[in-house]
């Protein structure tokens, strides 16, 4: 096997970095508008109940229990998770109260 020079090795690393940076850029962009539990067939892979789940119109997989993901592309899909609606309401109320209070670090009391 021929010896690889440091310059050739660096060129190879640079090429790999270029390839992976394109993949990472695409993944970052997609993560801002696509539900992470939606597969390539628009089916939901979540192991929990989500408000964006619906019966599939046509199921392209072998899983007859698969549900369709109806996420519309708006980033904040977290409110669809139905873990405990009372806890969600309480958390939103606490956040609202905190936003109404003056900041303790701001001497003028403005946020």
N, C-alpha and C positions, 0 to 999 in steps of 0.2 A: 504494500500500500504506500502510495506516494505521501510524502510529508506535506502538511498544510502549513503555509506561512502564517504569521500573525496577521498580516494584511488580508489574506484570503479569508481567514477565520472571522475577522471583523466585518468583512463584506457580507459573509453569511449571516452573522448575528444581526447586522443592519437590515438585511432582507427579511429575516424572521420578525424583527421588530415592526417593520413596515406592514407585513401581513397581519400580525396580531393587533396592531393599533387600529387597522381598519375594522377588524372584528369587534374590538372593544368599543369603538365609536358607534357602530351600528347597534350593538347591544345597549349602550347608554341611551341612545335616541329612542329605541323601541321600548325600553323600560319606563319611559315617561308617558307613554300613551297606550300601552297594552297590558292587560291583566297578566300577571306572571303565571297564573294557573291555566291560561288558555292555551290549548295545543294547536298544532297546525291544521287540525280539522275543525277548529272553533268549538271544541268540546272542553268542558271544565274538568280539570284534574285535581281540584281541591278536595281534601279529605274532610271538609267541614261544609256546613250549609252557607250558601251565599245568595244574596238577593238578585244576583245577575244570572243565576242558573235557571234554565228552562228545558223542557222536554225537547230532545232533538227532533227536527223535522225529518231528517234522514241521517242515519247513523253509519258513517263510513268505516267504522271499526268493528271488531268482533265483540265489543263490550256492549251488551244490550242495555245496561244500566247507566251508561254514560249520559251526562246532561250537557246541553248546549250552553256555551258562555255567550251572554248577550251584552257584555261590557261594551259601551259605546265609544271608547277611546279617550274619555276624560280621565286624567291621571288619578284623581283621588277616589278610588273604588273601595276604600277601606270601610266606608259607612255601610256597605252591602253585607259585611260580615255580621252574622246574627249570633254572636256568642252569648251575650246577655244584654238585651235592649235596655233594661233598667240601669245597668252599669254605664252603658253608653250615654244615656240621658244625664246621669249624675256627672259624668266626666265633662260633658259639654257645658253643663251648668257651672261647674267649678272653673273651667277655662273662661267662660264668660265673666264670672265674678272677678277672676284674676286680671282680666284685661281692663275691667272697670276701675280697679284699684290703682292709686298712684304708685309709681315705682319707688321702692325704698332707697334706691341708689341715686335718684334724681332729686336734689334738694328743692327744686322748684315744684315738685309734685307732678310734673308733666311727663308723659311717656314718649 
